[in-house]
C-alpha cells in the first residue's frame, strides 16, 4: 500500500507526473485500490480510459457536468446514452433527486460492470442501468474494442453479442427533460430509434464530430436535418445561439437541440 500512497501524492504534483502515474496505476492494476473524488460523488479508479483521464486531469468533464447542473431540476427524467463508467449519470442522479429518474445505457460489458460498481459506491437508487446498445433497429451488434475503451464503436454490418434495441421499445416515462447521447458517431441511429419519444423530450445534449459521423455513413447535415424535422433547434450550449447553416463539427463538440429556446435559456440563466 506504500506504492498506492506514493502514487496518490503524485496526483497533487505537476501534470506530466500525474499523467505518467495514471498510466502506471492503470497498467499495474494498482488503480483498483483507489477512488476518484468528484464534486459530490466518488468513482472507483477502474482500468478504463475515462477513469485514468479523470484521475490525472480532474477538470476534463467539467463543461458537461456544469451543463447538467444548470439544466436539470429535481424531479426531472434524464436519459444517458453512452454512460461509460457513470460520471454524468451520477451527476444527473444527484440533481433529479428521489423524485426523478435517470436511465443509463452502456453497451460494453466490462465498462457496464464499472458503471454498476460506481452506482453502488454512491448508494444510488434513482438510476435504471441497461447493458445494451441503442440504434434504429433491434438485433445484435459487434463493437470494435479499442485500447481507449471510451472510443469503442459499432462495427458496420456486423452481428455480434451486444444487444441492440430502440429507445422507442422501452418503457420510459411520459415526459423527458434531457436526452444525452454520446455514441461515437451513431447519434443519428440512436435518435431515429427514439423518434416516438422525441416529441415528449425537451432537449437533447449530443456529441458531434464529422469524422465519426462519416465512419457511421452519415453526416452532421443529415443529423441536423433530422432534428429540425422533429421540431428541434440546434444550438451551442455555451451561449444558446443557433449554429450557422453551414456548420460542420471538424472538432469533437457537444451541442444542444431544444424545442423551446426560451425555456432552455430560462433554465440555464438561473
C-alpha positions as CSV (number, residue, x, y, z in Angstrom):
1,X,0.0,0.0,0.0
2,X,3.0,2.3,0.3
3,X,3.1,2.4,-3.6
4,X,-0.6,3.5,-3.6
5,X,0.1,6.3,-1.2
6,X,3.1,7.4,-3.2
7,X,1.3,7.5,-6.5
8,X,-1.7,9.2,-4.8
9,X,0.6,12.0,-3.7
10,X,1.9,12.4,-7.3
11,X,-1.6,13.3,-8.3
12,X,-1.1,16.6,-6.5
13,X,2.1,17.3,-8.4
14,X,2.7,18.5,-12.0
15,X,0.6,17.4,-14.9
16,X,3.4,15.3,-16.6
17,X,3.9,13.4,-13.4
18,X,0.2,12.8,-12.9
19,X,-0.1,11.6,-16.5
20,X,2.8,9.0,-16.0
21,X,1.4,7.9,-12.6
22,X,-2.1,7.4,-14.0
23,X,-0.7,5.1,-16.7
24,X,1.3,3.2,-14.2
25,X,-1.7,2.8,-11.9
26,X,-3.9,1.5,-14.8
27,X,-1.3,-0.8,-16.2
28,X,-0.3,-2.5,-13.0
29,X,-3.9,-2.7,-11.6
30,X,-2.9,-0.7,-8.5
31,X,-5.7,1.7,-9.6
32,X,-8.3,-0.7,-8.2
33,X,-7.2,0.3,-4.6
34,X,-8.0,4.0,-5.3
35,X,-11.1,6.2,-5.6
36,X,-11.5,9.4,-7.5
37,X,-13.3,12.1,-5.5
38,X,-15.5,14.3,-7.7
39,X,-17.9,17.1,-6.9
40,X,-20.5,15.4,-4.8
41,X,-19.8,11.8,-5.9
42,X,-17.0,9.2,-6.0
43,X,-15.7,6.9,-8.7
44,X,-13.7,3.7,-8.4
45,X,-10.4,4.2,-10.3
46,X,-11.2,1.4,-12.8
47,X,-8.7,0.4,-15.5
48,X,-10.6,2.5,-18.1
49,X,-9.6,5.4,-20.3
50,X,-12.1,7.8,-18.7
51,X,-11.2,6.9,-15.1
52,X,-7.5,7.3,-16.0
53,X,-8.2,10.7,-17.6
54,X,-10.2,11.9,-14.6
55,X,-7.5,10.9,-12.1
56,X,-4.8,12.9,-13.9
57,X,-7.0,15.7,-15.3
58,X,-9.9,16.2,-12.9
59,X,-11.3,19.2,-14.9
60,X,-11.7,17.2,-18.1
61,X,-15.5,16.6,-17.7
62,X,-16.3,20.0,-16.1
63,X,-18.2,21.5,-19.1
64,X,-20.6,18.6,-19.3
65,X,-21.1,18.4,-15.6
66,X,-21.7,22.2,-15.4
67,X,-24.3,22.0,-18.2
68,X,-26.3,19.3,-16.4
69,X,-26.1,21.2,-13.1
70,X,-27.6,24.2,-14.8
71,X,-30.2,22.5,-16.9
72,X,-31.7,19.7,-14.8
73,X,-34.1,20.1,-12.0
74,X,-35.3,18.0,-9.1
75,X,-38.0,15.5,-10.4
76,X,-36.7,15.5,-14.0
77,X,-36.2,12.4,-16.1
78,X,-32.8,12.2,-17.8
79,X,-31.6,9.5,-20.3
80,X,-27.8,8.9,-20.6
81,X,-27.0,7.1,-23.8
82,X,-23.3,6.1,-23.8
83,X,-22.9,6.3,-20.0
84,X,-19.4,4.9,-19.8
85,X,-18.4,4.5,-16.1
86,X,-21.2,6.7,-15.0
87,X,-19.9,10.2,-14.5
88,X,-22.8,12.1,-16.0
89,X,-25.3,9.5,-14.8
90,X,-24.2,10.2,-11.2
91,X,-24.3,14.0,-11.7
92,X,-27.8,13.7,-13.1
93,X,-28.8,11.4,-10.3
94,X,-27.8,13.9,-7.7
95,X,-29.7,16.7,-9.3
96,X,-33.0,15.0,-10.1
97,X,-33.1,13.5,-6.6
98,X,-35.5,10.9,-5.2
99,X,-38.5,12.2,-7.3
100,X,-36.6,12.0,-10.6
101,X,-35.1,9.2,-12.6
102,X,-32.0,8.6,-14.8
103,X,-32.0,5.9,-17.4
104,X,-28.4,4.9,-18.1
105,X,-27.2,2.9,-21.2
106,X,-23.7,1.4,-21.6
107,X,-23.2,-1.4,-24.2
108,X,-19.6,-2.6,-23.5
109,X,-19.9,-5.3,-20.7
110,X,-16.6,-4.6,-18.8
111,X,-17.4,-0.8,-18.7
112,X,-21.0,-1.5,-17.7
113,X,-19.7,-3.5,-14.8
114,X,-17.7,-0.5,-13.7
115,X,-20.8,1.7,-14.1
116,X,-22.7,-0.6,-11.7
117,X,-19.8,-0.5,-9.3
118,X,-19.9,3.3,-9.2
119,X,-23.7,3.3,-8.7
120,X,-23.3,1.0,-5.7
121,X,-20.4,3.1,-4.3
122,X,-22.6,6.1,-4.3
123,X,-25.7,4.3,-2.9
124,X,-27.7,5.4,-5.9
125,X,-31.4,4.3,-6.1
126,X,-32.9,6.5,-8.8
127,X,-30.9,5.1,-11.8
128,X,-32.1,2.3,-14.1
129,X,-29.0,0.9,-15.9
130,X,-29.1,-1.1,-19.1
131,X,-26.3,-3.1,-20.7
132,X,-27.3,-2.7,-24.4
133,X,-26.6,-0.6,-27.4
134,X,-29.3,1.7,-28.8
135,X,-30.0,2.2,-32.5
136,X,-32.7,2.5,-35.1
137,X,-33.4,-1.3,-35.2
138,X,-33.3,-4.2,-32.9
139,X,-30.9,-7.1,-33.1
140,X,-27.3,-7.6,-32.1
141,X,-24.1,-5.7,-32.9
142,X,-20.3,-6.1,-32.6
143,X,-18.2,-3.4,-31.0
144,X,-14.7,-2.5,-32.1
145,X,-12.8,-2.9,-28.8
146,X,-10.3,-0.1,-28.8
147,X,-7.4,0.3,-26.3
148,X,-9.2,3.6,-25.4
149,X,-12.4,1.9,-24.3
150,X,-14.2,5.2,-24.4
151,X,-13.8,5.1,-28.2
152,X,-15.4,1.7,-28.8
153,X,-17.7,1.9,-31.8
154,X,-20.1,-0.2,-33.7
155,X,-18.7,-2.4,-36.5
156,X,-20.9,-1.7,-39.6
157,X,-22.9,-4.6,-41.0
158,X,-21.6,-7.0,-38.3
159,X,-23.8,-9.1,-35.9
160,X,-22.3,-9.9,-32.6
161,X,-23.0,-10.4,-28.9
162,X,-24.2,-6.9,-27.8
163,X,-28.0,-6.5,-27.7
164,X,-29.2,-3.6,-29.9
165,X,-32.6,-2.1,-29.1
166,X,-34.6,1.0,-29.9
167,X,-35.4,3.6,-27.3
168,X,-39.0,3.5,-28.5
169,X,-39.2,-0.1,-27.4
170,X,-38.5,0.6,-23.8
171,X,-41.0,1.6,-21.0
172,X,-40.0,5.2,-20.5
173,X,-41.8,8.0,-18.6
174,X,-44.1,10.3,-20.5
175,X,-42.0,13.4,-20.0
176,X,-38.2,13.5,-20.6
177,X,-36.3,16.6,-19.7
178,X,-32.9,15.7,-21.3
179,X,-31.7,13.0,-23.6
180,X,-27.9,12.9,-23.6
181,X,-26.2,10.9,-26.5
182,X,-22.5,10.2,-26.9
183,X,-22.1,7.1,-29.1
184,X,-19.0,7.6,-31.3
185,X,-20.8,8.7,-34.5
186,X,-24.0,6.6,-34.1
187,X,-26.0,9.6,-32.8
188,X,-28.4,9.7,-35.7
189,X,-29.1,5.9,-35.5
190,X,-30.0,6.4,-31.8
191,X,-32.3,9.3,-32.5
192,X,-34.0,7.5,-35.4
193,X,-34.8,4.7,-32.9
194,X,-36.2,7.2,-30.5
195,X,-38.5,9.1,-32.9
196,X,-41.5,8.1,-30.9
197,X,-40.2,9.7,-27.6
198,X,-38.7,12.9,-29.1
199,X,-42.0,14.7,-29.2
200,X,-42.0,14.5,-25.4
201,X,-38.4,15.3,-24.9
202,X,-37.4,18.9,-24.0
203,X,-33.7,18.9,-25.0
204,X,-31.0,16.6,-26.5
205,X,-27.4,17.1,-25.4
206,X,-25.3,15.3,-28.0
207,X,-21.7,14.8,-29.3
208,X,-20.9,15.8,-32.9
209,X,-17.7,15.1,-34.8
210,X,-17.8,14.8,-38.6
211,X,-15.1,12.1,-38.9
212,X,-17.1,9.8,-36.5
213,X,-20.3,10.5,-38.3
214,X,-18.6,9.8,-41.6
215,X,-17.4,6.4,-40.3
216,X,-21.1,5.7,-39.4
217,X,-22.0,6.5,-43.0
218,X,-23.8,9.7,-42.2
219,X,-23.1,13.5,-41.9
220,X,-23.8,16.3,-39.4
221,X,-26.0,17.9,-42.0
222,X,-28.2,14.7,-42.0
223,X,-28.2,14.7,-38.2
224,X,-29.2,18.3,-38.0
225,X,-31.9,18.0,-40.7
226,X,-33.4,15.1,-38.7
227,X,-33.5,17.1,-35.5
228,X,-35.0,20.1,-37.2
229,X,-37.7,17.9,-38.9
230,X,-38.6,16.7,-35.4
231,X,-39.1,20.2,-34.2
232,X,-35.7,21.0,-32.6
233,X,-33.3,23.9,-33.0
234,X,-29.6,23.0,-32.7
235,X,-27.7,25.5,-30.5
236,X,-24.3,26.0,-28.9
237,X,-24.7,25.0,-25.2
238,X,-22.5,27.8,-24.0
239,X,-24.4,30.8,-25.4
240,X,-27.6,29.1,-26.7
241,X,-27.1,30.7,-30.1
242,X,-28.3,28.9,-33.3
243,X,-25.5,27.3,-35.3
244,X,-24.6,28.8,-38.7
245,X,-26.4,26.9,-41.6
246,X,-23.1,25.6,-43.0
247,X,-21.7,24.5,-39.6
248,X,-19.6,21.3,-39.7
249,X,-18.1,19.9,-36.5
250,X,-14.4,19.4,-37.5
251,X,-13.5,19.1,-33.8
252,X,-15.4,17.0,-31.3
253,X,-18.1,19.2,-29.7
254,X,-21.2,18.8,-27.6
255,X,-24.3,20.5,-29.0
256,X,-27.8,21.2,-27.7
257,X,-31.1,20.5,-29.6
258,X,-34.1,22.1,-28.0
259,X,-37.8,22.5,-28.5
260,X,-38.1,26.0,-27.0
261,X,-35.2,28.3,-26.7
262,X,-37.0,30.5,-24.1
263,X,-37.4,27.5,-21.7
264,X,-33.8,26.4,-22.1
265,X,-32.4,29.9,-21.7
266,X,-34.5,30.3,-18.6
267,X,-33.1,27.2,-17.1
268,X,-29.5,27.9,-18.0
269,X,-29.7,31.5,-16.7
270,X,-30.9,30.7,-13.3
